[in-house]
Amino acid sequence: MFDYLNKTALITGASSGIGEGFARELAKRGMNLILAARSTAKLEQLAAELSRQHGIVAHVLTVDLSKPDAAATVASFVAERALTVDLLLNNAGFLTFGLFENCDPATEQNEIQVNCAALVALTHAFLPGMLERGRGGIINVASLAGFQPIPYMAVYAATKAFIISFSVALAEEVRERGVTVVGLCPGTTTTELFTRAVAENFSVGNPRTVAQVVATGLRALDKRKSLVVDGFRNRLLSLGPRLVPRWYAARVAGAMVMPPEDKKKK
């Protein structure tokens, strides 16, 4: 079992959705929090609420992880306050949706920066301290989408495939040194992610609640699993792409999520 009480968790994307869900559950378990996101007002409200309810200390860090120096900003914030990150939750992420040539190149570069580059940089910043102490945990929020190529979400699915591969490989590197790394793969979850991407009608998998995803992630951390898919049906869906050629998996996925205006052209 992971030791939560009186330890500190750093959560990116903590102002809503899965990140907020992790913050609420970890506060219940007695963890102090470093809440990081772009929305200062939401973070401050959440920090005050959790501190009042659970008697924990919650720090607020406003940061844009699409900036190349964001991880250094986070590391400086932690160092200046002499904090120790016992659990790193790399949760921040977003998706772009639509034909690749119609997606804004700058936005897709930001997507890669947030979903992949910032995650790796934050892991570099805090994993060495965990290894030195001989204890710690990292949960990287990937996605069911990472198990196969998905047309119209080409960059998003690719970033999540990266997170899965990175998490499992890193977990093996550190498994005998007291640190647990988990790649957490939700399917469609009741958050703002798809709404923000104007893709709410094209989600993949079985909808699950934030509470269910959080419970799955922390159970995997306690059991020291390197990869976990949330939900039984989603676990079955994750197996399908391994049994067929990748081009076929991509064709099936593309047919499922194709925007209505493109279907009319077929």
N, C-alpha and C positions, 0 to 999 in steps of 0.2 A: 504493500500500500504506500502511496505517495504521502509524505508528511506535509500537510497543508497548514496546520495551526501555527500562527505567528510567523509564517514565512511570507514572501512577497512575490506577487505575480505581475508581470508586465503584459498588458493586453493591447494589441493594436486593433484599430477599428472598433473601439470599445463603446462608441456613442450609441450604437443601435444593433439590432439583429443578433447574430451569434456572439459577437464580442460582448455586447451588453449582457447576454444570457450567461456567459462565462463569468463576467464580473459579479453578477448577482449570486450565482451558485458558489463561487470561491469565497466571497465575503461571508456567506453562511457558514463556510467551513473554517472561518477564522483567518483567512489570508488577508494581508495588507495588499493594496493594489496600486499600480501605476497605470493610469488610464490614458491611452494615447489615441488621438484622432484629430480631425480638422475642426470639429465643432466644439468650441470652447464652452458655450452655454450649456449644451447637452451634457458634456463631461462634468462640469461643475455641479449641475443638478444631480446627476447620478452619484458623484462622489459624496456629496452632502447627505444624500438619502442613505447610502450604504454605510457611511460612517456612523450616522445616527442610529440606524437599525441594528448594526452588528458590532459596534464598538471597535471597528478597524480603522486604520489610517489609509486614506485614498488620496494619492497625488494625481494632479491633472497636468497633462502635457499636450499642448496643441502643436501638432506637427503634420506636415504634408509629405507623405511617404513617396510621392511622385518626384520629389526633389532629390537629386543625387547625393546631397549631403545630409539627408534626413536621418540615417542611422547614426552618424556622428553626433547630430543634435540630441538624439535619444541617449546615446552613451554619455554625453557630457552632462545631461540632466541628471542621470542616475549617479554619476561620479560626484557631482557637486553636492549632492545631498547624502553622500556616503551610504547609498542604498545597495542592497544585494538582491539580484534577480534570481530567485530560486526556480521560478516557472516562467518560461517565455511562451506566450501565445501569439504566434504569427497568424492573425486572423484577417487583417485588412486586405481588401481586394475588390475588384469590380470587373464587369464584363462589357464588351462591345458586341453588338449584334447587327447582322446584315451582310450583304455581299462585301467581300474584302475590299474591292476597289472603291466602294462607296463609303467605307469607314475613314474617319479622319486619321491620318498618319500620326499626328502628334498625340492624339488620345490613345492610340494603340501602343505607342512607345511608353506612355505613362502607365498603361495597363501592364506592360512587361516590367516596368520599373517597380510598381507597387506589388504585383503578384509574385515576382521572382527576385529581382535584384535587391529590393529592400529586405525581403525575407532572409536572403543569404547574408546580407551585411549585418543584420541584427543578430543572426546566429553566430557570426564571427565575433561580434562584440561581446556576447554573453556566455557562449559555450565554454571558453577557456576558464572562466571563473568557476563554473559548475564542475569542470573536470578537476580543477585544483582542490576544490572542497570535497570532491568525491560524491556529490549528490546534486540532483537537479532534474528538470524536465523541460521538454520543448514539445509543443503541439503546433503542427503546421496544418492549417486548414486548406485542404485541397478540394476535390469535388469528384462526384461520380462522373462528371464530364471528362476527367483526366484519363479514363480508361480507353478512350477511343477518339479518333479525329471527328470533329463535328463541324460540318459546313455551316456557314453563317455565324458560327462562334469559333472560327478557326484559331484566332489568337488566344482566346480565353481557354479553350480546351487544351491547347498546347502548353500554356502556363501551368495549368493544373497537372498535366502529365509530368512536367518538370518537378513540381513540388512532390508528387508521389515518388518519383525516382530518387530525388535528393533525400527525402525523409528516410526511406528504407535503407539507402546506402549509409547515411550518417548514423542511423540506429545501430547498424552492424558495427561500425567503427567504435562506438562508445558503449556497447552493451555490457561490457565487463568492467566499466569504470564508473559505475554509480549513476550514470545519466540515462534517462529514457527519452527517446525521440519517437513521436507518434505522427504519422500522416493520417489526418482525419478527413474522410470523404463523405460529406453530406450529398444527398440528392437534392431535389427541389425542396426548399425550406421556406416557411412562412416569414420571409424577410422582405426588405425593400430592394434587394439586389436585382431581380428581374424587372421590377417596375421601373427602376432608374434606367435600365438599359432598353426600355420600350420593348421588352421581350416576354411580358408576363404570360402571353398565350402560347409560348413556345418552350416552356420549361420541360426538362427531361427527368423522368423518374417519378417516384411516389412521394407526394408532399408530406413533409414531416414538420413537427414543431421545433422551435429553438430549444425548448427544454429537453426534447428527446435527443437532439444532436449533442447538446452539452453533456448529457448523461452518458452517451456513447463514448464521447471523447475522454471524459474523466475515468470511465471504467477501463478503457484501453490503457490509459496512463497508469492506473493502479495495477493492471495486469502485465504491464511492460510490453504491450504489443506495438509493433512498428507500423502497422497499417490496419485501419479499420474503416469499414463502410457502414454508415448509419442506416438501419432499417433492413429487415429481412428481404423484402422485395427488391430494394436497391442492391443488396448483396448479390442476388440472383442476376440482376441486370448487369452488374460489373463483370460477371463471368462470360456473358454472351460474346463480347468482342474478342475474347481470347480463343474462341472456337471457330471463328470464320476469318477469311482474309480481311486485311485492314481496309482495302478499297470497298469491300462489300459493307463492312460495318459503317464506313463513312457515308455510303449511299443510303443506307437505311436511316441513319441518324439525320442526314440532310433532308430526306423526305418527311421526317417527323417534325422538323423545326422550320421548314421553309416558309418564309413570309407569304401571306395570301396573294400579294401582288405578283410574286414570282411564280406561284402555282398557276395563276391565270395565263402566264406566258407559255407554259409547257404545252 
